[in-house]
Amino acid sequence: MSLKTFSSRVLFKVVLSRGLVAWSKPLGPRDAAAAAVGCSSVRGYHNLKKPTYRGPGRAAHIRVVDLRSDAMSQPGPAMRQAMAKAKLTLFFKMEAALFVPSGSMGNLIAVMVHCRERGDEMIVGDLCHMHIYEQGGSAQIAGVHSTTVTTLPDGSFDLEELESKLVHNYLDPYYPRTRLICLENTHNIRGGRVLPLTFLQEVRALADRYGLSVHMDGARVMNAAVAQRVAPSTILQHTHTVSLCLSKGLGAPVGTVLAGPRDFISKAVRCRKALGGGMRQVGILAAAGKVALLEMVERLEEDHRNAKTFAQALLDCDPPLFAVDMAAVETNIVRFHLQPSFSPSEFCDRMGQVGEGEEAALGQGIQVLMFPYFGNSVRAVWHLGISPEDTQLAIRKMQFVASQFMEEKVRAQ
Ligand SMILES: *Cc1c(COP(=O)(O)O)cnc(C)c1O
């Protein structure tokens, strides 16, 4: 095993036993075909449908602003350099941690370790990533039953509803045995909402009362910490375990950190191996993750600012075609609605194409890539690759698309 974990009371340190590895070629761009244009259902979001627009960046005079996902981020020079050096110590207030290939695997391993017997059950929000976007892995692979609670607009649950779903009378053979409560922070489908600290505290108190574990799908928990202006440990003190994506807004090419108590992590190492996640030259990957955690967290603030700027521009747009709840734009995700006559897929198509007369009107072609999203909305996500200037380009394009749409509508009348 090339990645060893050990613990200290306040810190975790991940030490890599493998050193210098040459990085022979730069990482290629992510598959642009991951664009799912024209689908607005929750499940349709990850359809690998070929984009209808031209591939990004074909012509020098066309700028591409890719707001489809923060998984589109590319490693920068510091990260590439660190990947070739690899000697790593990370700081995090949990006893131990493990590098795993993906967030889905991190979450699945957490389920496997927390729910240790057949017939065990976990409670999840009905709109969480673990329940919707992970292929039902907890049932399929771990043999764990899920019970859902309603996800509120801010990503939290009603605590009474949560308590009503817990099965504690497990000696009765009718019922599964509740073992685990899963939280998602920030909440993806709810548009990057940050779970309130009081909610975390209350969930943990409930879990303690019933002897349950709390796992946080913290794919974007660093965004939450930055938005709340607290140390990550202020959030994580209320959970037993967390998985944190290094490859979203933090910009590493791959990887998730799964962290928790030492005995949890030693079981997690076994599960990771069984799932095929026991990697060999993992040091070079974890080194990029180190840069992600040590140097990229502060800049998340910039993503949050850019997202707010874009959301405000949607509201200010003339003609007024867009609806967005500014109070809900807390981090790097903007979810917004359009006037009913303008469908999310049509809007995303137009944003992604260089339309007629655009180069003359804007001085250049601008392709802005976004997804139609849950609940007839559109989602745009800010990350390492998107500058304030890109954000301004996206705004100009949005205004251009909106006025063209209105002109065409008027002409058609
Ligand atoms: C991205 C993400 C994950 C993990 O996804 P992988 O593609 O498996 O790395 C988990 N939870 C949330 C909320 C996410 O956004």
The ligand as a Tripos MOL2 file, in Angstrom:
@<TRIPOS>MOLECULE
LIG
   15    15     1     0     0
SMALL
NO_CHARGES

@<TRIPOS>ATOM
      1 C1        -19.3440   15.2320   -7.1580 C.3       1 LIG1
      2 C2        -20.0720   14.8010   -5.9740 C.ar      1 LIG1
      3 C3        -19.8270   13.5750   -5.3650 C.ar      1 LIG1
      4 C4        -18.8220   12.5820   -5.8770 C.3       1 LIG1
      5 O1        -18.8280   12.3420   -7.2250 O.3       1 LIG1
      6 P1        -17.7190   11.4740   -7.9480 P.3       1 LIG1
      7 O2        -17.9680   11.7840   -9.3710 O.co2     1 LIG1
      8 O3        -17.9810   10.0640   -7.6060 O.co2     1 LIG1
      9 O4        -16.3860   11.9310   -7.4570 O.co2     1 LIG1
     10 C5        -20.5280   13.2760   -4.2140 C.ar      1 LIG1
     11 N1        -21.4160   14.1150   -3.7050 N.ar      1 LIG1
     12 C6        -21.6930   15.3020   -4.2610 C.ar      1 LIG1
     13 C7        -22.6710   16.2020   -3.6050 C.3       1 LIG1
     14 C8        -21.0410   15.6870   -5.4190 C.ar      1 LIG1
     15 O5        -21.3170   16.8640   -5.9690 O.3       1 LIG1
@<TRIPOS>BOND
     1     1     2 1
     2     2     3 ar
     3     2    14 ar
     4     3     4 1
     5     3    10 ar
     6     4     5 1
     7     5     6 1
     8     6     7 2
     9     6     8 1
    10     6     9 1
    11    10    11 ar
    12    11    12 ar
    13    12    13 1
    14    12    14 ar
    15    14    15 1
@<TRIPOS>SUBSTRUCTURE
     1 LIG1         1 GROUP 0 **** ****
